C-alpha cells in the first residue's frame, strides 16, 4: 500500500454555515460535496480539509481520510495486525472503495481508494 495523501476531516454541524470561512477567509475552493461531507482545496498550495457533519454509512466519524493506491492490501494488513475495523471494506454508492479502522490511540481513520 502506498499513501497518496492524508486529509483532515473536521467535524462541523452545518457545512453551508462553515462554507464562508473556508472559501472566503481561507480562499479554498470546493472540490466536491455529498451533502454530509465536502472537500475544500487550495489550487495553488494543494492543501485541503474535509468538512463532515456525520458519515453517511459508518457508525463512527473519522478524524482523517487516508488516500491509498491499494485499499484491499491496507485492509488485509489492518486485519492481520488485529486493529479494530469500524466499517468493513465496502464500495460506496458514490464510487469509493473504503474501510474505517481504529488506531491504537483511539482515532478512527478512513482508508480510501478512488476509482480510476
The 8 nearest C-alpha neighbors of each residue, nearest first, counted from 0:
[[1, 69, 73, 68, 72, 67, 2, 70],
 [0, 2, 67, 68, 3, 69, 66, 73],
 [1, 3, 67, 4, 66, 0, 68, 65],
 [4, 2, 67, 66, 1, 68, 5, 65],
 [3, 5, 66, 2, 65, 6, 67, 64],
 [6, 4, 65, 64, 66, 63, 7, 3],
 [7, 5, 64, 63, 48, 8, 4, 65],
 [6, 8, 63, 48, 49, 9, 62, 64],
 [9, 7, 49, 63, 62, 50, 48, 51],
 [10, 8, 50, 51, 49, 7, 11, 62],
 [9, 11, 51, 52, 50, 8, 12, 53],
 [12, 10, 52, 13, 51, 50, 9, 14],
 [11, 13, 52, 14, 10, 51, 16, 53],
 [14, 12, 16, 11, 15, 52, 17, 51],
 [15, 13, 17, 16, 18, 11, 50, 12],
 [14, 16, 18, 17, 13, 19, 34, 12],
 [15, 17, 13, 14, 18, 19, 12, 20],
 [18, 16, 14, 15, 20, 19, 13, 21],
 [17, 19, 15, 21, 20, 16, 22, 14],
 [20, 18, 23, 22, 21, 17, 24, 16],
 [19, 21, 24, 23, 18, 22, 17, 25],
 [22, 20, 25, 18, 19, 27, 24, 23],
 [23, 21, 27, 26, 19, 20, 25, 28],
 [24, 22, 19, 26, 20, 25, 21, 27],
 [23, 25, 20, 26, 21, 22, 19, 27],
 [26, 24, 21, 27, 22, 23, 20, 41],
 [27, 25, 22, 23, 24, 21, 28, 41],
 [28, 26, 22, 41, 40, 39, 25, 21],
 [29, 27, 39, 40, 22, 30, 41, 26],
 [28, 30, 39, 31, 38, 40, 27, 37],
 [29, 31, 38, 39, 28, 40, 32, 37],
 [32, 30, 38, 37, 29, 33, 39, 36],
 [31, 33, 37, 34, 36, 38, 30, 29],
 [32, 34, 36, 35, 37, 31, 93, 38],
 [33, 35, 32, 36, 37, 14, 52, 51],
 [34, 36, 52, 33, 51, 53, 54, 55],
 [37, 35, 51, 33, 50, 34, 32, 52],
 [38, 36, 32, 50, 49, 31, 33, 39],
 [37, 39, 49, 30, 31, 48, 29, 50],
 [38, 40, 29, 28, 27, 47, 48, 30],
 [41, 39, 47, 27, 28, 46, 42, 30],
 [40, 42, 27, 45, 46, 44, 43, 47],
 [41, 43, 45, 44, 40, 28, 27, 46],
 [44, 42, 41, 45, 46, 40, 27, 26],
 [43, 45, 41, 46, 42, 40, 47, 27],
 [44, 46, 41, 42, 43, 40, 47, 27],
 [47, 45, 41, 44, 40, 48, 42, 43],
 [46, 48, 40, 39, 41, 45, 6, 38],
 [49, 47, 7, 39, 38, 6, 8, 50],
 [48, 50, 38, 8, 37, 9, 7, 39],
 [49, 51, 9, 37, 36, 8, 10, 11],
 [52, 50, 36, 10, 53, 35, 11, 9],
 [51, 53, 11, 35, 12, 10, 13, 36],
 [54, 52, 51, 35, 55, 60, 10, 36],
 [53, 55, 60, 57, 56, 35, 51, 52],
 [54, 56, 53, 57, 35, 58, 36, 52],
 [57, 55, 54, 58, 91, 86, 59, 53],
 [56, 58, 59, 54, 86, 55, 60, 85],
 [57, 59, 56, 60, 85, 86, 54, 55],
 [60, 58, 57, 61, 54, 85, 107, 53],
 [59, 61, 54, 53, 62, 57, 58, 107],
 [60, 62, 107, 108, 63, 109, 59, 8],
 [61, 63, 8, 107, 108, 7, 106, 60],
 [64, 62, 7, 8, 108, 6, 61, 109],
 [63, 65, 109, 6, 5, 110, 108, 66],
 [64, 66, 5, 110, 109, 111, 4, 67],
 [65, 67, 111, 4, 3, 112, 2, 110],
 [68, 66, 2, 3, 112, 1, 69, 70],
 [67, 69, 1, 0, 112, 70, 2, 3],
 [70, 68, 0, 71, 67, 72, 73, 112],
 [69, 71, 73, 72, 112, 67, 74, 111],
 [72, 70, 74, 73, 69, 75, 88, 97],
 [71, 73, 75, 74, 70, 69, 76, 0],
 [74, 72, 70, 76, 71, 75, 0, 77],
 [73, 75, 71, 77, 72, 76, 70, 78],
 [76, 74, 72, 78, 73, 77, 79, 71],
 [75, 77, 79, 73, 78, 74, 80, 72],
 [78, 76, 74, 80, 82, 79, 75, 73],
 [79, 77, 81, 75, 76, 80, 82, 74],
 [80, 78, 76, 81, 77, 75, 82, 74],
 [79, 81, 77, 78, 82, 76, 75, 83],
 [80, 82, 78, 79, 77, 83, 76, 84],
 [83, 81, 77, 80, 78, 84, 101, 100],
 [84, 82, 101, 100, 85, 81, 102, 78],
 [83, 85, 100, 86, 99, 87, 82, 101],
 [84, 86, 99, 100, 83, 101, 87, 59],
 [87, 85, 99, 98, 84, 57, 88, 100],
 [88, 86, 98, 89, 84, 85, 99, 97],
 [87, 89, 98, 97, 86, 74, 96, 90],
 [90, 88, 97, 96, 91, 87, 98, 86],
 [89, 91, 96, 95, 94, 97, 92, 88],
 [90, 92, 93, 94, 95, 89, 96, 97],
 [91, 93, 94, 90, 95, 89, 96, 56],
 [94, 92, 91, 95, 90, 33, 96, 113],
 [95, 93, 92, 91, 90, 114, 96, 113],
 [94, 96, 113, 91, 90, 112, 93, 97],
 [95, 97, 90, 112, 89, 111, 91, 113],
 [98, 96, 111, 88, 110, 89, 95, 112],
 [97, 99, 88, 87, 86, 110, 109, 89],
 [98, 100, 109, 86, 85, 108, 84, 110],
 [101, 99, 84, 85, 108, 107, 83, 102],
 [100, 102, 107, 83, 106, 105, 108, 84],
 [101, 103, 104, 106, 105, 107, 100, 82],
 [102, 104, 105, 101, 82, 106, 83, 107],
 [105, 103, 102, 106, 101, 107, 82, 108],
 [106, 104, 102, 103, 101, 107, 100, 108],
 [105, 107, 102, 101, 104, 108, 62, 61],
 [108, 106, 101, 61, 100, 62, 102, 105],
 [109, 107, 61, 63, 100, 99, 64, 62],
 [108, 110, 99, 64, 61, 98, 65, 63],
 [111, 109, 65, 97, 98, 64, 66, 99],
 [112, 110, 97, 66, 96, 65, 67, 70],
 [111, 113, 96, 67, 70, 66, 95, 68],
 [112, 114, 95, 111, 115, 96, 94, 66],
 [115, 113, 95, 94, 112, 96, 111, 90],
 [114, 113, 112, 95, 94, 68, 96, 69]]
